[in-house]
Amino acid sequence: MTANPRIAAALAAFDGHKTAPLKALMADGLTGEAAGELLARCPGPDEIGATWLLKALAEAGELTPEAARAAFAKLSALTEADAVLHVLQLAQLVDGAADGQAAAIRARLDHARMLVRVWALDALVRADPKDVDVHDLVRAALDAPEGSMRARARRLAPLCIPPVQVARSP
């Protein structure tokens, strides 16, 4: 595979925080055909930018389910919390993205960063694992002290079969 110089330049310009070079690359017409090159950069020094672009492609409807599953297959090898977060968020954007990755996702439920834990729960529910009672996890998350976890649990409750009942506030 020949490296795309536009991808290389955008990732080199990305400082890990300001996404302007990545947004410019997306605005310049990056398509799902770039997924292979982005996946090849994970794990590694470009993993935050590469996974940000994969997520942006998914949001644009350009990421195939196969590419999303390939990103999830790299989840255990990613070292940067932001890269992990981007991959976990693919589960809500691409149907079947997290299939078969329950073990790697479960390992992120205890992550030091709250948003990673929140999105790990989301991905785990969407992965529909047969060996984990996601109902219990969602019920527990409904009572979590962190508002972001409670909010995500409320969004996930209807996805559980049967749905987890959410108590209504008076």
Secondary structure as UniProt FT lines:
FT   HELIX           5..13
FT   HELIX           20..27
FT   TURN            28..29
FT   HELIX           32..34
FT   HELIX           35..40
FT   TURN            45..46
FT   HELIX           47..59
FT   TURN            60..61
FT   HELIX           65..73
FT   HELIX           75..77
FT   HELIX           81..93
FT   TURN            95..100
FT   HELIX           102..106
FT   TURN            107..110
FT   HELIX           114..127
FT   HELIX           134..142
FT   HELIX           147..156
FT   HELIX           157..159
//
